[in-house]
Amino acid sequence: MNGILNIFKPKGISSYQTVKEVRDIFNISKAGHTGTLDPSASGVLLVCIGQATKIAEFLVGMKKHYQGEMILGISTDSQDSEGKIIQKREVGTDIDENRVKDIFQKYEGIISQMPPMFSAAHYKGERLYRLARKGIEVKRKLKKIKIYQLNLLDYCQETNPIVKFEVICSKGTYIRTLCNDIGDELGCGAHLSNLVRKKVGNFSIEDSLNLEELKKEKALGKRYLISIDSALEELNKITVKSEATKTVLNGGVISSEQIVEIPEGLKTRKNKFVKIFDAKGNLLSLGTSIKENGKNIFFKQVKVFRNY
């Protein structure tokens, strides 16, 4: 079994546990996800199976689309509703829907984020959340992330207002930290109270599979298994001549002379990833263009799919 499953991760279990459930359902050993979703969050979790685990790093970089809620006036140690309350502040009368919209605009674009202590990030080989549970706080490095869109969906005026929002962001973005930082910017503090991952790249929650459904009908998984080719549909395809198939499968470098036809876009660009197929339409590898020698372009293999 090789491919990608778009799984709906429910609240209450970790991304690791979700992958373990998939392994158990299909009795497979090789599977992994493409980006952690906190236990308190739900939504799209892409699970790579078999040979598809080789492309996880390509899927990790896809844009993420979330819908969430934050509560103003209350800060927690974990920056979400799972943590201990560490501060309560009054939400001033100057804070309203328009003020929140103004702050949201400031957070669009490339910004710096500090990974929270309650996270799966590593510090000297140990997960930060394990240190946090021991009451240990360590210095972390700021990370550059990108917020493509941050939109206000609703502002519920309460003693502690509830802000409903949607965000499209780059990999490595902590939505909890985004809420915490926005709360500090507003001067009242905030924490994330609910989060749903709606999309990863082109994979949407509407097309995701429920774990309970999979347990009842394993055939659903194989029916909805996404091929490596489909998952990387944005990459160009090239087809090699039959005599070059063995070279590709052995991880060797091939030249344009061994390729049936090269798409125009690849003739002028180096370091461009491509999907490499044999004459029968079988996916052999992912490769990248490395150099030109006159009219000859060379491709090296990055990931090889034997027996795919």
C-alpha positions in Angstrom: 0.0 0.0 0.0 1.6 3.2 -1.2 0.1 6.7 -1.2 -1.4 9.5 0.9 -4.6 9.5 3.0 -6.4 12.7 3.9 -7.4 11.9 7.4 -9.7 13.9 9.6 -8.0 14.1 13.0 -10.5 14.4 15.8 -10.0 16.4 19.0 -8.5 14.6 21.9 -5.7 12.5 20.2 -2.3 13.4 19.0 -1.1 13.3 15.4 1.2 10.4 16.3 -1.8 8.5 17.7 -3.7 9.2 14.5 -0.9 7.7 12.4 -0.8 4.7 14.7 -4.5 4.1 14.2 -4.0 4.1 10.4 -1.1 1.7 10.8 -3.3 -0.6 12.9 -6.3 -0.4 10.6 -4.3 -1.4 7.5 -1.7 -3.6 9.3 1.2 -1.6 7.9 4.5 -0.4 9.5 5.6 2.4 7.2 3.5 5.6 7.7 4.0 9.1 8.9 2.2 12.5 8.9 3.3 15.7 7.2 2.7 18.3 10.0 1.7 18.1 13.6 -1.8 19.1 14.6 -2.2 19.6 18.4 -4.3 17.1 20.3 -6.8 19.9 21.1 -7.2 20.7 17.4 -9.0 18.9 14.6 -9.0 18.7 10.9 -6.8 17.7 7.9 -3.9 15.4 8.7 -2.1 14.0 5.7 -0.8 10.5 6.3 1.9 9.1 4.0 2.0 5.4 3.6 4.7 3.1 2.2 6.8 4.6 -0.6 4.9 7.9 -0.1 6.7 8.5 3.1 9.6 9.6 0.9 7.7 12.7 -0.3 6.6 13.8 3.2 9.2 16.6 3.1 7.6 18.0 -0.1 4.1 18.0 1.4 5.2 19.7 4.7 5.9 22.9 2.9 2.3 23.4 1.6 0.2 26.3 2.8 -2.1 25.6 5.8 -5.6 27.0 6.1 -7.2 27.2 9.6 -10.3 28.4 11.3 -10.0 29.2 14.9 -11.3 31.1 18.0 -9.4 33.0 20.6 -10.7 34.4 23.9 -9.5 37.8 24.9 -8.5 38.8 28.4 -7.1 35.4 29.5 -3.6 34.1 29.0 -2.5 30.5 29.6 1.0 28.9 29.9 0.3 26.7 26.8 -1.3 29.6 24.9 -4.4 27.5 24.4 -7.4 26.3 26.5 -5.5 23.2 27.6 -3.1 25.1 29.8 -3.2 26.8 33.2 -4.4 30.4 33.4 -1.4 32.6 34.2 -3.0 36.0 33.8 -6.4 37.7 33.5 -6.7 41.2 32.2 -9.7 43.5 31.6 -10.6 43.9 28.0 -10.8 47.7 27.5 -13.7 49.5 25.9 -11.3 50.6 23.1 -11.0 47.0 21.9 -13.6 46.2 19.4 -14.1 44.6 16.0 -12.3 47.4 14.1 -9.3 47.4 16.5 -8.9 43.6 16.0 -9.0 44.0 12.2 -6.3 46.6 12.4 -4.1 44.4 14.5 -4.7 41.4 12.1 -3.4 43.5 9.2 -0.1 44.0 11.1 0.4 40.3 11.3 0.0 39.6 7.6 3.3 38.9 5.6 6.6 37.6 6.9 6.8 37.8 10.7 8.9 36.3 13.5 7.5 33.8 16.0 8.9 32.3 19.2 8.1 28.6 19.4 6.0 28.0 22.5 7.5 25.9 25.3 4.5 23.6 25.0 5.4 22.4 21.5 7.0 19.5 19.7 10.1 21.6 18.8 13.4 20.2 20.0 16.0 21.7 22.4 19.3 19.7 22.6 17.5 16.6 21.5 14.5 16.9 23.9 11.0 18.0 23.0 10.1 21.4 24.5 6.8 20.2 25.9 8.7 17.7 28.1 10.8 20.4 29.5 7.8 22.6 30.1 6.0 19.9 32.0 9.1 19.8 34.4 8.7 23.6 34.8 11.9 24.2 32.8 11.9 27.1 30.3 14.8 27.5 27.8 15.8 30.2 25.4 14.3 29.6 21.9 15.3 31.2 18.6 12.8 33.3 16.7 11.5 31.7 13.5 10.4 33.5 10.3 7.0 32.4 9.1 4.5 33.8 6.6 0.9 34.8 7.2 -0.7 34.9 3.7 -4.2 35.9 5.0 -5.6 36.7 8.5 -9.3 37.5 8.4 -11.8 38.3 11.2 -14.9 36.1 10.8 -16.8 37.2 13.9 -16.4 39.3 17.1 -18.6 38.2 20.0 -18.8 40.9 22.6 -18.7 39.3 26.0 -16.9 40.0 29.3 -14.1 38.0 27.6 -14.8 38.6 23.9 -14.5 35.6 21.5 -12.7 36.3 18.2 -13.4 34.0 15.3 -10.9 34.1 12.5 -9.4 32.3 9.6 -5.7 32.2 8.7 -3.7 30.9 5.7 0.0 30.4 6.7 3.3 28.8 6.0 4.7 25.7 7.6 6.0 26.1 11.1 3.3 28.6 12.1 2.0 28.2 15.7 -1.6 29.5 15.7 -1.5 29.4 19.5 1.4 31.8 19.5 -0.3 34.0 16.9 -3.3 34.4 19.3 -1.0 35.0 22.3 1.0 37.7 20.4 -2.2 39.4 19.1 -3.6 39.4 22.7 -0.4 41.1 23.9 -0.6 43.6 21.1 -4.2 44.4 22.1 -2.9 44.8 25.7 -5.4 42.3 27.2 -3.8 38.9 26.5 -5.5 36.1 24.7 -5.4 32.3 24.1 -6.5 29.9 21.4 -9.8 28.2 22.4 -10.6 26.2 19.2 -8.8 25.3 16.0 -9.7 23.4 12.9 -7.3 22.8 10.0 -9.5 23.2 6.9 -6.9 22.7 4.2 -3.3 21.6 3.6 -2.4 22.6 0.0 -5.2 21.4 -2.1 -6.3 18.7 0.4 -9.5 19.9 2.1 -11.5 18.8 5.2 -14.5 18.1 3.0 -12.5 15.3 1.3 -11.0 13.9 4.5 -11.7 10.4 5.9 -12.9 9.7 9.4 -11.0 7.1 11.4 -14.2 5.5 12.6 -15.4 5.1 9.0 -12.0 3.5 8.1 -12.3 1.0 10.9 -15.7 -0.1 9.7 -14.7 -0.3 6.0 -11.0 -0.6 5.2 -11.8 -0.6 1.5 -12.5 3.2 1.8 -8.9 3.8 2.5 -7.7 2.1 -0.6 -10.5 3.7 -2.7 -9.4 7.2 -1.5 -5.7 6.6 -1.4 -4.0 9.5 -3.2 -1.1 8.5 -5.5 2.3 10.2 -5.2 1.8 11.5 -8.8 -1.5 13.2 -7.8 -0.2 14.6 -4.5 2.6 16.3 -6.4 0.5 17.4 -9.4 2.2 20.8 -9.6 5.5 19.2 -10.6 6.5 18.8 -14.3 6.7 15.2 -15.7 9.4 13.8 -17.9 9.5 10.3 -19.5 12.8 8.5 -19.9 13.7 6.2 -22.8 13.5 2.5 -21.9 17.3 2.1 -21.7 17.5 4.8 -19.0 15.0 3.1 -16.6 17.7 1.1 -14.8 19.9 4.2 -14.4 17.1 6.0 -12.7 16.2 3.2 -10.4 19.8 2.9 -9.4 19.9 6.6 -8.5 22.1 7.6 -11.4 22.2 10.9 -13.3 20.5 11.0 -16.6 20.8 13.5 -19.5 18.2 15.1 -21.7 19.4 12.7 -24.5 17.8 9.9 -22.4 14.5 11.7 -22.1 11.6 11.4 -24.6 10.7 15.1 -24.3 11.5 17.9 -21.9 8.8 20.5 -21.0 9.7 24.1 -22.1 9.9 25.4 -18.5 12.6 23.0 -17.6 14.9 24.0 -20.4 15.8 27.3 -18.8 15.5 26.5 -15.1 18.0 24.7 -12.8 17.2 23.0 -9.5 13.7 22.4 -10.6 12.0 19.2 -9.2 10.4 16.8 -11.7 8.6 13.5 -11.6 10.3 10.9 -13.7 8.3 8.2 -15.4 9.2 5.2 -17.6 7.6 4.6 -21.0 4.8 2.6 -19.5 3.7 5.5 -17.3 5.2 4.1 -14.0 6.6 6.7 -11.6 10.3 5.9 -11.1 11.6 8.9 -9.1 11.7 12.5 -8.2 14.6 14.3 -9.7 16.1 17.7 -10.0 17.9 19.5 -12.9 21.5 20.1 -11.8 23.4 21.5 -14.8 23.5 22.3 -18.5 26.2 21.3 -20.9 25.4 23.1 -24.1 22.0 21.8 -25.1 22.2 18.9 -22.7 20.4 19.1 -19.3 21.3 16.7 -16.5 18.9 15.3 -13.9 19.9 13.7 -10.6 17.6 11.5 -8.6 16.3 12.8 -5.2 13.8 10.1 -4.3 13.6 6.7 -6.0 10.4 4.6 -5.9 11.4 1.0 -6.4 8.5 -1.5 -6.8 6.0 1.3 -6.6 
